């Protein structure tokens, strides 16, 4: 079994409250959960109104499918989010 993790850092524009940030984050998280069998959470910068950092994790049976799943998730994020993506990192671990 392999664990694929994806960390995406967004730069937020026009966000003036934590409630607004939370609504945007929850919308994106729900889209990913509905489209893929993944776990999604805001992992850093919870108090910041300028940045959003999401951690996304999936389980697969081999490294190739883990990398493929993470790439599909990233493509979905890029196509459905209007926010600027500052950083993306992926890792695959053998469990």
C-alpha positions as CSV (number, residue, x, y, z in Angstrom):
1,X,0.0,0.0,0.0
2,X,1.2,3.5,-0.8
3,X,0.3,6.9,0.6
4,X,0.3,9.8,-1.8
5,X,0.3,13.3,-0.3
6,X,-0.1,16.6,-2.0
7,X,0.5,20.0,-0.4
8,X,-0.9,23.1,-2.1
9,X,-0.2,26.7,-1.0
10,X,-2.6,29.3,-2.3
11,X,-2.2,33.1,-2.2
12,X,-5.6,34.6,-1.5
13,X,-6.8,37.8,-3.0
14,X,-9.9,39.7,-1.8
15,X,-10.4,37.7,1.4
16,X,-11.3,40.0,4.3
17,X,-12.6,37.6,7.0
18,X,-11.9,34.1,8.3
19,X,-15.5,33.2,7.5
20,X,-14.9,34.1,3.9
21,X,-11.7,32.1,3.8
22,X,-13.3,29.1,5.5
23,X,-16.2,29.1,3.0
24,X,-13.8,29.1,0.0
25,X,-11.7,26.4,1.6
26,X,-14.7,24.2,2.4
27,X,-16.0,24.5,-1.1
28,X,-12.7,23.4,-2.6
29,X,-12.3,20.6,-0.1
30,X,-15.8,19.3,-0.8
31,X,-15.2,19.4,-4.6
32,X,-12.1,17.2,-4.1
33,X,-13.8,14.8,-1.8
34,X,-16.8,14.4,-4.2
35,X,-14.5,13.8,-7.2
36,X,-11.8,11.7,-5.6
37,X,-11.4,9.2,-2.7
38,X,-9.2,11.6,-0.7
39,X,-8.8,13.1,2.7
40,X,-8.4,17.0,2.6
41,X,-7.5,19.4,5.4
42,X,-6.3,22.9,5.9
43,X,-2.9,22.2,7.4
44,X,-1.1,25.5,7.9
45,X,-1.7,29.3,8.0
46,X,-5.2,28.8,9.6
47,X,-5.0,32.4,11.1
48,X,-3.8,34.1,7.9
49,X,-6.2,35.7,5.5
50,X,-3.5,35.9,2.8
51,X,-2.6,32.2,2.4
52,X,-4.4,28.8,2.3
53,X,-2.4,25.6,2.6
54,X,-4.3,22.4,1.9
55,X,-3.0,18.9,2.5
56,X,-4.5,16.1,0.4
57,X,-3.9,12.4,1.0
58,X,-4.8,9.3,-1.0
59,X,-4.1,5.5,-0.6
60,X,-3.2,3.4,-3.6
61,X,-1.7,0.0,-4.4
62,X,1.3,1.2,-6.3
63,X,3.5,4.3,-6.8
64,X,2.4,4.9,-10.4
65,X,-1.3,5.1,-9.5
66,X,-0.4,7.3,-6.5
67,X,1.4,9.8,-8.8
68,X,-1.4,9.6,-11.3
69,X,-4.1,10.3,-8.7
70,X,-2.1,13.2,-7.3
71,X,-1.7,14.7,-10.8
72,X,-5.4,14.4,-11.5
73,X,-6.2,16.1,-8.2
74,X,-3.8,18.9,-9.0
75,X,-5.4,19.4,-12.4
76,X,-8.8,19.6,-10.8
77,X,-7.6,22.2,-8.4
78,X,-6.0,24.3,-11.1
79,X,-9.1,24.2,-13.2
80,X,-11.6,24.9,-10.4
81,X,-9.8,27.5,-8.3
82,X,-9.4,31.1,-9.2
83,X,-6.8,31.7,-6.5
84,X,-3.1,31.9,-7.2
85,X,-1.1,28.7,-6.5
86,X,2.2,29.5,-5.0
87,X,3.7,26.1,-4.2
88,X,2.9,22.4,-4.8
89,X,4.7,19.5,-3.3
90,X,4.0,15.8,-3.7
91,X,5.3,12.7,-1.8
92,X,4.6,9.0,-2.1
93,X,5.3,6.8,0.9
94,X,5.3,3.0,1.2
95,X,3.1,2.0,4.1
